[in-house]
Amino acid sequence: MTTINSLTSVTPTASAGTQAAVISSDFQTFLKMLTTQMQNQDPLNPMESTEFATQLATFSGVEQQVRTNAWLEQIATAGGAGGLTALSGLIGMEAELPTPARFAGSPLTLRSGLPPGAVSADLIVRDPSGQEVARQLWPQTAKELAWAGTSASGNPLPQGEYHFSLELRDASGGLREVAVTRLTGISEVRLNAEGAGLLVLSDGGEVAADAPLALRRP
């Protein structure tokens, strides 16, 4: 079981195996650069501890996600009955997937959280055109939130695809947005015409077997 604990977004530009090799070699370089940065910082304006923690957590999150993707890529490309047997172990698990997500009438479980330095956050919901249709406070200590598909005024929104982000506010009032992912169950696995693995989700959607960012037991 891979426990979900990272929200870092990774854009696949190479195979997961190649990414893992790069991550392994780059980790030492990352530590050396961070150490040099701390040694040469201005003593009158030192690096904030929250900034250090954010940099380290970001790299750690990328490393974990690449390892997860490598495993999923391996079983997704196994092919044939062997690949389907390997994928069957995912049935009943929850997958963390990128948004947007389709709202089909049932609450969506969204995942994000306040990183170091953020004092408050709002969940922003946009329709496919980019128009903001809902906004609500994200509880400060929450890692997950159930979005019921309602507007800021509490009125039900139509079923369809929605985009989600978290608007973070720091102590000085600065704003920035970060990604929000979704959690959904895996109800079935199958192979497409080319023999690649597909995951059938509890909301009726289908994704490639290597699409999840992370997996967990409910």
N, C-alpha and C positions, 0 to 999 in steps of 0.2 A: 504494500500500500504506500502510495506517495501522498504525504500530507500537504494540503494546500497551505502555503504560508508566504506566497510571493505574489505581488501584483505587477511586477515588472513586465513590460511588453517587449516581446522579441519578434522582429521581422525576419523570417527565415530567408537568408540569402545564400545558404549553402546547406549541405546535408547536416543532420544533427550530429553525425559522427565527426565531420570536419569542424563543426562549431565546438564540440566538446574538446577536441585537441587544441584549438585556439584558446579556449577558456583556460585550459590547464596551464598552457605556457604563459598566458597573459596575466594570470593571477599573481605570480611573483613580480612581474613588471609593475602591476598595479600597486602592490604593497610598497615597492621601492619608491615609486613616484609619490605615494601618499606620505611615506616617511620623510622624503626629501622636502616635500611641501611643508610639513610640520616643522622640520629643522630650520627652514629658511623663512618662516613666517615672521611678520613684524611683531615684536614682543608687545608693542603698544596697541596692536590690533590683531590678536591671535584668532585662529580659526575657532569658530563656535563648535562646541561639542556635538550639537545637533547636526551640523554640516558634515562632520566626520562620520557620525553614525549613519547618515543618509547615504553617503558615498559607499560605505562598506556594505550596508544592507542592499543597495542597488546591485552591486557586483555579485553578492551572494545569491540574490534572487535570480539573476540571469543564469548563473552557474547551475542552480537547481533546476530551472526550467529547461535548459539545454539537455540535462541528463534525462529528464522526463520525456522530452521530445525524442531523444535517441531511442529510448525503449519503445515508445509508441511507433516510431518509424520502422523499427525492426519487426514488430509483429504485424504492422499494417502491410508490409511488403512481402510477408512470408508466402502468401498465395495458397490457393487450394484449400483442401480440408484441414491441413496443418495450420494455416493462417486463421481459419475460422475457429478452430479449437482454441488457439491462443487468445483470440479476441473474445471468446465466450466468457473468459474470466472477468471481463469488464461489465457484464450484465449486472445490474443492481447497484453499480457504483455511481457516484456523482462526478460529473465532469465540469471543470471550470473552462469556460469558453469566452472568446472575445465578444463584445457587443458591436453592432446592433443585435437586437433580439426581437423575435416576434411575440407580441402580446396576443394571446388567444382567449382571454377572459379570466384566466387563473393568475394569481399573483406570481410575479417573477422574483426569484431570489437573486439579488445583486450583491456583488462583493467588491469592497474597496476599503478605505480607512484613512484616517488622518496620519500622515507621516510626521516625523519630528519637525518642529517649527511651525506647524499649522495649529491655529487656535480654534477654527471653526470650519465647517464645510457644508455646502448645499449640493444635493443631488439635482442635476439638470437633465431634463428629459426633452428631446427634440424629435420632431417628426422627420420623415425622409427628406423634406425640403430644407431642413435646418432650422425651422421655426421652433422656438421654445414653447412647449405646451404644458409643462409642469415643473415645479421647483419645490423642494422640501428640505428641511434641515436633516443632515446626516448626524446621528448621535455621535458624540465625541469619541466614545470608546468602542463603538460598534465596528465589526469587520464585515457584517452582512446586514442586509435590509430587504424586507419583502415589499416590493412595489405593487400596489393593488390596481394600477391602471387608471388612476384618477388624476384630474387636473389639480392645479393649485387651489381651486375653489371647491374641490371635492366631487366634481361631476365626473361620471365615467367617460373615459376616452374610448374611441372606436378601436376595434381589434386591428392589428397591423404591426408593422415594423417600427421600432423606436430606437433612437440613439441615446446613450447615457454617458455622462461624465460627472466628475466631482469637482466642484469649484472650491478651491482652498483659499483661506484667508489667513495671513500671518499677523503677527502682533503689530506691525506697522500699517496694516490695512491693505497690503499688496495681495493681488489675486493671481491665481494660476489654475489651470484645469489639468486633471489627470484622468487616466482611463478607469473605467468601471467594467468589470467582467460579470458574467452570470454563472449561476450554478444550475445544472439540470441533470436529471437522472438518465441513465442509459438503459433502455428497455429491450433492445434487440441488437444483434450484430448480423451483418450480411456481407457478401462480396458483390462488387459490381461486375459488369461484363468483362472488364480487363483483369479481374481477380484481385483488385485492391479492396481493402477492408473499409466498411462503412459502419458507423454507429447510428442506430435509430434512437432518437431522444424521446423522453417522456412527453414532450410537447408536440411530437409528430414530425419534427424536423430530422434531417439527416446531415451528418458531417463526416469528413474523412477520418479514419481511425487515428491519424496523427494530429488531428486538429486541437484536441484538448490541451490547455496550458498546464493542467494538473488534474489529479484524480484523488478521490477520497471515498472511504466507506461512509454511508449516511449514518 
